[in-house]
Amino acid sequence: MLPSHSPNDVLHQDLSASLKRAMSTRHLVMLSLGGAIGTGLFLGSGEVIAQTGPIGAILAYFLGGLIAYMVMLCLGELAVHMPSSGSFGVYAQHFIGPATGYMITWLYWLTWTATLGTEFTAAALLMQEWFPTIPVWIWTLMFAALVLILNISSTRIFAESEFWLALVKVITVTSFIALGLLAIFGLLSFQGQETAPLFSNLTTHGWFPQGIFPIFATMLIVNFAFSGTELIGVAAGESKDPAKQVPKAINTAIWRLLIFFIGTIVVISALLPYEQAGLHTAGVSSSPFVTVFSYLGIPYAEDLMRFVIITALLSAANSGLFAASRMMWSLSVRKQLPAIFSRLSQSGTPYIAILVTLLGAIPGLLSEQFAPETIFKNLLGIAAFTMVVVWMSICLSQFNFRREWYRQGHQRQELKFAVPWFPLIPILGLVFCLITCLSMAADPEMLVGFIGCLIFMAACYLSYFLLYHPRA
């Protein structure tokens, strides 16, 4: 049941303990790009190609980008009208229900906290390949300390650090696509040959060598690759002018991501036989980026990609700690956590929430010592599933918000940013995300993570009704 009060008034409490508004449009765009461009693209893209074939991978990433765009349009309308660092948790609270808002906030906190430790550990393992005599735990502590300092200093310092970390990835992907296209059209030698395959690899084994089904089976991987775009909604509460910056950032980020992801898939698929794209060898060398750069004659290709992937991991950890701590801050502001979690430093950062969130990364840090493959795979599955559930809540919140908006006599033209083709966009976004969630249940390797997520969601609802639900 929707709240009886006006959407214009729903966020006074959340905005009362306001954070510093220090982010510009370029920060929002790079935060979104940085959150999405990561190991899923550098290491996981080859796996999707190997499972679906080149054309199938292009379709899968295009569909994934389309879903992400629909969700971000819904988030944009909400974030422009009601900018809040609690973002979709606050929106779900008011436009789906208080218990769901509570659950979504904790779920998004879990999404990032579950992967923080694995990102520090993975970056440390890559550093150990360069410096084998230095223990992994030293690098892990150093990276954790660096990300903590960047987050706790000030919003401005965090935004600048994320801008430059994300820029490394953007330059790498742009260079990869540009050099790959030059090779495809015979302007650069490839594997010592004057001309590359010129797209012949795309259909050598037919349009869909493994059939249509793998395209849908890989959608969880693909959707997770686009996760991070929703960070724009979290950052909207700390941006200088959300009404102007958020729509521009959403459109810029999504279209660039589509170009980056599909361009990367086209280059890899055109230059490498699809059976080779997903080969898993040890370390960074399994990345199709390394293979293509090596064939193009780029010196130290493996070292270059190791540096880029370490940067990607630190960027993800940096933005993840930012997003998760803001969820905890939001719960405290809404009186659903002790007031200490909303305490701000002199520079305007919720330092207690940041410190506690970092401590939540300990299970991920243990992944290197105890069953690393099992823990990592399940944490990745949990992160992917929870992200898609959050996206579903965004679509439903926007759908309910717009209906309430019309019911109160308002017009679409009154909104500074409005989702086009309402209600089709939120409904399609919700349905596609639901299908993606169900695909996780069909994967035996992700079943444990799926069940764990359902238990966590049920525990959130139970704790809300026990602790905060008003009794008659």
RAPE-V708798 format. One record per backbone hydrogen bond with DSSP energy under -0.5 kcal/mol. CO is the residue of the C=O (numbers start at 1). NH is the residue of the N-H. E is the energy in kcal/mol with one decimal. If there is no record, write none. Layout:
# RAPE-V708798
[[CO:NH:E] [CO:NH:E]]
This chain:
# RAPE-V708798
[[6:9:-1.8] [7:10:-0.6] [9:12:-1.0] [11:15:-2.3] [12:16:-1.0] [13:16:-0.5] [13:17:-0.6] [15:18:-0.7] [16:18:-0.9] [20:22:-1.1] [23:240:-2.4] [24:28:-2.0] [25:29:-2.8] [26:30:-2.2] [27:31:-2.4] [28:32:-2.0] [29:33:-2.8] [30:34:-3.1] [31:35:-1.8] [32:36:-1.5] [33:37:-3.1] [36:38:-0.8] [38:41:-1.2] [38:42:-2.3] [39:43:-2.8] [39:44:-1.7] [41:45:-0.9] [42:289:-0.6] [44:48:-1.7] [45:49:-2.0] [46:50:-2.4] [47:51:-1.8] [48:52:-2.4] [49:53:-2.7] [53:57:-2.5] [54:58:-2.2] [55:59:-2.4] [56:60:-2.5] [57:61:-2.6] [58:62:-2.1] [59:63:-2.7] [60:64:-2.5] [61:65:-2.4] [62:66:-2.1] [63:67:-2.5] [64:68:-2.4] [65:69:-2.3] [66:70:-2.3] [67:71:-2.4] [68:72:-2.6] [69:73:-2.2] [70:74:-1.8] [71:75:-2.4] [72:76:-2.6] [73:77:-1.9] [74:78:-1.6] [75:79:-3.2] [76:80:-2.4] [77:81:-1.7] [78:82:-2.7] [84:87:-1.0] [86:89:-1.6] [86:90:-0.7] [87:90:-0.9] [87:91:-2.3] [88:92:-2.5] [89:93:-1.7] [90:94:-1.7] [91:95:-2.6] [92:96:-1.9] [92:97:-2.8] [94:3:-1.1] [97:101:-2.4] [98:102:-2.1] [99:103:-2.4] [100:104:-3.1] [101:105:-2.1] [102:106:-2.0] [103:107:-2.5] [104:108:-2.5] [105:109:-1.9] [106:110:-2.4] [107:111:-2.2] [108:112:-1.6] [109:113:-2.4] [110:114:-2.8] [111:115:-0.6] [112:115:-0.5] [112:116:-1.4] [113:117:-0.7] [115:119:-2.1] [116:120:-2.0] [117:121:-2.4] [118:122:-2.8] [119:123:-2.2] [120:124:-2.1] [121:125:-2.4] [122:126:-1.8] [123:127:-2.0] [124:128:-1.9] [125:129:-0.8] [126:129:-0.6] [126:130:-0.7] [127:130:-0.9] [127:131:-2.5] [131:134:-1.6] [133:135:-0.5] [135:138:-0.7] [135:139:-1.1] [136:140:-2.4] [137:141:-2.4] [138:142:-2.2] [139:143:-2.8] [140:144:-2.5] [141:145:-2.5] [142:146:-2.3] [143:147:-2.5] [144:148:-2.2] [145:149:-2.4] [146:150:-2.3] [147:151:-1.9] [148:152:-2.5] [149:153:-1.8] [150:154:-0.6] [154:158:-2.4] [155:159:-2.8] [156:160:-2.5] [157:161:-2.6] [158:162:-2.5] [159:163:-2.0] [160:164:-2.0] [161:165:-2.3] [162:166:-2.5] [163:167:-1.8] [164:168:-1.3] [165:169:-1.0] [166:170:-2.4] [167:171:-2.7] [168:172:-1.9] [169:173:-2.6] [170:174:-2.6] [171:175:-2.5] [172:176:-2.4] [173:177:-2.5] [174:178:-2.5] [175:179:-2.9] [176:180:-2.2] [177:181:-2.4] [178:182:-2.0] [179:183:-2.0] [180:184:-2.5] [181:185:-2.1] [182:187:-3.1] [182:188:-1.0] [183:186:-1.6] [183:196:-1.2] [190:193:-1.9] [193:190:-2.2] [197:200:-1.3] [199:202:-1.4] [200:203:-0.8] [202:55:-0.6] [203:206:-1.7] [207:56:-0.5] [208:211:-1.7] [212:215:-1.6] [212:216:-0.7] [213:216:-1.0] [213:217:-2.1] [214:218:-1.7] [216:219:-1.2] [218:222:-2.4] [219:223:-3.4] [220:224:-2.1] [221:225:-1.6] [222:226:-1.1] [223:226:-0.5] [223:227:-0.5] [224:227:-0.8] [226:229:-1.4] [228:231:-1.5] [229:232:-1.5] [230:233:-1.3] [230:234:-0.9] [231:235:-2.7] [232:236:-1.2] [234:237:-0.8] [235:238:-2.1] [236:239:-1.3] [238:22:-1.5] [238:23:-2.3] [241:244:-1.1] [241:245:-2.9] [242:246:-2.0] [244:248:-1.1] [245:249:-2.7] [246:250:-2.6] [247:251:-2.4] [248:252:-2.4] [249:253:-2.8] [250:254:-2.4] [251:255:-1.8] [252:256:-2.0] [253:257:-2.5] [254:258:-2.5] [255:259:-2.1] [256:260:-3.0] [257:261:-3.3] [258:262:-2.4] [259:263:-2.2] [260:264:-2.1] [261:265:-2.3] [262:266:-2.6] [263:267:-2.3] [264:268:-2.7] [265:269:-2.8] [266:270:-2.4] [267:271:-2.1] [268:272:-2.4] [270:201:-0.6] [273:276:-1.8] [273:277:-1.0] [274:278:-0.6] [276:279:-1.6] [279:281:-0.8] [282:285:-0.7] [283:286:-1.5] [284:287:-2.6] [287:290:-0.6] [287:291:-1.5] [288:292:-2.5] [289:293:-2.6] [290:294:-2.4] [291:295:-2.4] [292:296:-1.7] [293:298:-2.6] [294:297:-1.5] [295:191:-2.9] [295:192:-0.5] [298:301:-0.8] [300:304:-2.6] [301:305:-2.4] [302:306:-2.0] [303:307:-2.1] [304:308:-2.2] [305:309:-2.8] [306:310:-2.3] [307:311:-2.3] [308:312:-2.5] [309:313:-2.5] [310:314:-2.4] [311:315:-2.4] [312:316:-2.4] [313:317:-2.3] [314:318:-2.5] [315:319:-2.6] [316:320:-2.4] [317:321:-2.4] [318:322:-1.6] [319:323:-2.6] [320:324:-2.7] [321:325:-2.1] [322:326:-1.6] [323:327:-1.5] [324:328:-1.8] [325:329:-2.4] [326:330:-2.3] [327:331:-2.0] [328:332:-1.8] [329:333:-2.4] [330:334:-1.9] [331:336:-3.2] [331:337:-0.6] [332:335:-1.8] [338:341:-1.8] [339:342:-1.5] [340:343:-1.2] [343:352:-0.6] [345:348:-1.7] [347:155:-0.6] [348:20:-0.7] [349:345:-2.5] [349:351:-2.0] [350:354:-2.0] [351:355:-2.3] [352:356:-2.5] [353:357:-2.1] [354:358:-2.0] [355:359:-1.6] [356:360:-1.3] [358:361:-1.5] [359:362:-1.6] [361:364:-0.5] [361:365:-1.7] [362:366:-1.5] [364:367:-1.2] [365:368:-0.7] [366:369:-1.0] [366:370:-2.4] [369:371:-0.5] [371:375:-2.6] [372:376:-2.6] [373:377:-2.4] [374:378:-2.1] [375:379:-2.6] [376:380:-2.5] [377:381:-2.2] [378:382:-2.6] [379:383:-2.5] [380:384:-2.4] [381:385:-2.5] [382:386:-2.7] [383:387:-1.8] [384:388:-1.8] [385:389:-2.1] [386:390:-2.2] [387:391:-2.1] [388:392:-2.1] [389:393:-2.0] [390:394:-1.7] [391:395:-2.0] [392:396:-2.3] [393:397:-2.6] [394:398:-2.3] [395:399:-2.2] [396:400:-2.4] [397:401:-2.7] [398:402:-2.7] [399:403:-1.8] [400:404:-2.3] [401:405:-2.6] [402:406:-2.4] [403:407:-2.3] [404:408:-1.6] [405:410:-1.9] [406:409:-1.9] [411:414:-1.2] [412:415:-1.8] [419:422:-0.5] [421:424:-1.3] [421:425:-1.2] [423:427:-1.9] [424:428:-2.8] [425:429:-2.5] [426:430:-2.2] [427:431:-2.5] [428:432:-2.7] [429:433:-1.9] [430:434:-2.1] [431:435:-2.3] [432:436:-2.0] [433:437:-2.2] [434:438:-2.2] [435:439:-1.5] [436:440:-0.8] [437:440:-0.9] [437:441:-0.9] [438:442:-0.9] [440:443:-1.2] [442:444:-0.7] [443:446:-1.5] [443:447:-0.6] [444:447:-0.7] [446:450:-2.4] [447:451:-2.6] [448:452:-2.4] [449:453:-2.2] [450:454:-2.0] [451:455:-2.3] [452:456:-2.3] [453:457:-2.6] [454:458:-2.4] [455:459:-2.5] [456:460:-2.0] [457:461:-2.2] [458:462:-2.6] [459:463:-2.7] [460:464:-2.2] [461:465:-2.4] [462:466:-2.0] [463:467:-2.4] [464:468:-3.0] [464:469:-1.5]]
